[in-house]
Every structure is written in structure tokens, then in C-alpha cells.
Amino acid sequence: MNTVLEAKQLRKEYLSKVALQGLDLQINAGEIFCLLGQNGAGKSTTINLFLGFIQPTSGAAFINGLEVAANVTKVKEFLAYIPENVMLYPNLTGLENLALFSSLAGFDYKKDELIYYLVQAGLPAEAAGRRIGGYSKGMRQKVGIAIAVAKHASVLLLDEPTSGLDPKASNEFSELLLKLSDQGTAIFMATHDIFRSKEVGSRIGIMREGELVDVLPAATLNANELESLYLNYMHV
């Protein structure tokens, strides 16, 4: 298997608080790894270490074999990041946002190519020329997906991407993730959404107090079993 995302004894401390405890993890191309955990469990810290936003106290994060802390600029070529609230320019249209972010990644697309990426991500073509400020959260998420595809990201990092989405938008977002997975993108999603994790995940990790306490193949249990297991870990 082609390992795209890897953590080796990855640890992060803030003063006397341990936010992440010696994480060991491998995520392969085409895999969707869903990380469940309460607020403060270490999910966002893990993502921020892979993004190079913060430095590890010890251990290392790797993307495509490159240590993130030593290659922050280089690894950004492989990455796309969709936080809970996608950071786009509200006064620019969906088309203009995609053109801007893809150009920053070194790509120069024609208008029809940009529209193609947006439509492939599920955004109606007629919305491409409207300002982002008037988009719903689900529409902004689709622009984020279009940016990831346009910059040929091999890794997609997601932090609570379905929070606040209605069921229809959440389901559409899941379908987009499965499509990217089929195309070989490695996807790491930190989430509270147990049922969505079961629906799209290849493997599901459970994190508690900075420690990865379990990793399960999604196919081995149903959503109710996963919920019971998760709740048991939270009450240990």
C-alpha cells in the first residue's frame, strides 16, 4: 500500500498539558480515515501538526515521505485543508475564489475549466458567478473540494466538515469524499459525526485525552455498535 500520511510517535505539549500522546498512524492513498473524539481530545492538534501550523514537541508527521516540520512549504503542494468554516473571500465569486487559490498553487486554468471543477464538486454552474458571501455552508464546502481537486491534492485534511450542514448537504459532501477516495486521494477527517464516519470511513479512530485508543475497520461494525463503543471509551 502507498502510505501518504504518517505519524511516528507524534507528541505535542502546551506548557504542562499534553495535547497529543505519541501518535502512530498510517493512512494510505484512497483511504478515508475518520477520527472521532470529544472537544479537546487532540483531533485538531493532529491536523495542525500535519499542516505544519504548529511544531511537534517530539516525534514527526510525514506527508508523501517528507517530514512536515522540515518541509512545510513543499508539503503544502500535496495538501488541501477544509476546516469547519471554509476560509474563502466573501466578496469574490466562487469562480474567482477557485481561480485565485488554484493560481497560488501554480495552476492557470481557463474559465470553462474552473467551472468544470466547480460543477464536478457539486456546485450548480449558475452559482459560479455569484459572490461567496451569499453561499450556504454546503456550497462553500463544495468550493473547498473544487480547490482540492484543481490543485491535484493527494491529501485532504478535514476538521469537522459536516458540522452545521443539513442532512442533504451532508450526504452530498459524503458522496464527494467517496468520489475523491476512488480517485486515490488520502482523506483524514476529524469529526464528531459517528454515523457519517461509518458511512464514508475506511477506518475509524477513537481519540481520548490526546491518545488514539482504538482503530477499527469501518466494515466490521454498524453505526449503533460504533456509537456504543465510542461512548464506552468516553466514560472510561
Residue pairs with C-beta under 8 A, 6 or more apart in sequence:
1 28
1 29
2 28
2 29
3 26
3 27
3 28
4 27
4 28
4 29
4 63
4 64
4 78
4 154
4 155
4 186
5 25
5 26
5 27
5 33
5 50
5 62
5 63
5 155
5 186
5 188
6 25
6 26
6 27
6 61
6 62
6 63
7 23
7 24
7 25
7 26
7 46
7 49
7 50
7 59
7 60
7 61
7 62
8 24
8 59
8 60
8 62
9 22
9 23
9 24
9 58
9 59
9 60
10 20
10 22
10 23
10 24
10 25
10 46
10 49
10 56
10 59
10 60
10 61
11 18
11 20
11 21
11 22
11 23
11 56
11 57
11 58
11 59
12 18
12 19
12 20
12 42
12 45
12 49
12 54
12 56
12 57
12 210
13 19
13 57
18 210
19 42
19 45
19 210
20 42
20 45
20 46
20 49
20 210
21 42
21 209
21 210
21 211
22 59
22 211
23 42
23 46
23 59
23 212
24 212
25 33
25 205
25 212
25 215
27 33
27 186
27 187
27 188
28 186
29 154
29 184
29 185
29 186
30 181
30 182
30 183
30 184
30 185
30 186
31 181
31 186
31 187
31 202
31 203
32 177
32 178
32 181
32 187
32 189
32 200
32 201
32 202
33 186
33 187
33 188
33 189
33 201
33 202
33 203
33 204
33 205
34 189
34 191
34 196
34 197
34 200
34 201
34 203
34 204
34 205
34 218
35 43
35 46
35 188
35 189
35 190
35 191
35 204
35 205
35 206
35 207
36 191
36 192
36 194
36 197
36 204
36 205
36 206
36 207
36 230
37 43
37 190
37 206
37 207
37 208
38 192
38 208
38 234
41 207
41 208
41 209
41 210
42 207
42 209
42 210
42 211
43 159
43 190
43 191
43 207
44 159
44 190
45 54
45 210
46 190
46 207
47 81
47 157
47 159
47 188
47 190
48 54
49 55
49 56
49 61
49 68
50 61
50 63
50 68
50 79
50 155
50 157
50 188
51 68
51 79
51 81
51 157
52 68
52 69
52 72
52 75
52 76
55 69
56 69
60 67
60 68
60 69
61 67
61 68
61 69
62 68
63 75
63 78
63 79
63 155
64 75
64 78
64 154
64 155
66 74
66 75
68 75
77 105
78 153
78 154
78 155
79 153
79 155
79 156
79 157
80 144
80 147
80 148
80 151
80 153
80 155
80 156
80 157
81 156
81 157
81 158
81 159
82 141
82 144
82 145
82 148
82 156
82 157
82 158
82 159
82 161
83 159
83 160
83 161
84 159
84 160
84 161
84 163
84 164
85 137
85 140
86 137
86 140
86 141
86 143
86 144
88 97
88 132
88 140
88 143
88 144
89 96
89 97
89 100
89 132
90 131
90 132
90 133
91 131
91 132
91 133
92 100
92 131
92 132
93 128
93 129
93 130
93 131
93 132
94 118
94 123
94 127
94 128
94 129
94 130
94 132
94 135
94 139
94 143
94 146
95 111
95 114
95 115
95 118
95 128
95 129
97 132
97 143
97 147
98 109
98 114
98 117
98 118
98 143
98 146
98 147
98 150
99 109
99 114
101 147
101 150
101 151
102 108
102 109
102 114
102 147
102 150
102 151
105 150
105 151
107 150
107 151
109 117
109 150
114 128
114 150
115 125
115 128
117 146
117 149
117 150
118 125
118 127
118 128
118 142
118 143
118 146
119 125
119 128
120 146
120 149
121 142
121 143
121 145
121 146
121 149
121 176
122 142
122 145
122 172
122 175
122 176
123 139
123 142
123 143
123 146
127 135
127 139
132 140
132 143
135 143
136 169
137 164
137 165
137 169
138 165
138 166
138 168
138 169
138 170
138 172
138 173
141 161
141 165
141 169
141 173
142 172
142 173
142 176
145 173
145 176
145 180
148 156
148 180
148 185
149 180
153 185
154 184
154 185
154 186
155 185
155 186
155 187
155 188
156 177
156 180
156 185
156 186
156 187
156 188
157 188
158 187
158 188
158 189
158 190
158 191
159 190
160 190
160 191
160 192
161 173
161 189
161 191
162 170
162 173
162 174
162 191
162 193
162 196
163 191
163 192
163 193
165 173
170 193
170 196
174 196
174 199
174 200
177 187
177 189
177 200
178 200
180 187
181 187
181 200
181 202
189 197
189 200
189 201
191 197
194 223
194 226
194 227
194 230
195 223
195 227
197 204
197 218
197 226
198 204
198 218
198 221
198 222
198 223
198 226
199 223
201 218
202 217
202 218
203 215
203 216
203 217
203 218
204 215
204 216
204 217
204 218
204 226
205 212
205 214
205 215
205 216
206 212
206 213
206 214
206 215
206 216
206 229
206 230
206 233
207 213
208 233
208 234
208 236
213 233
214 229
214 233
216 226
216 229
221 229
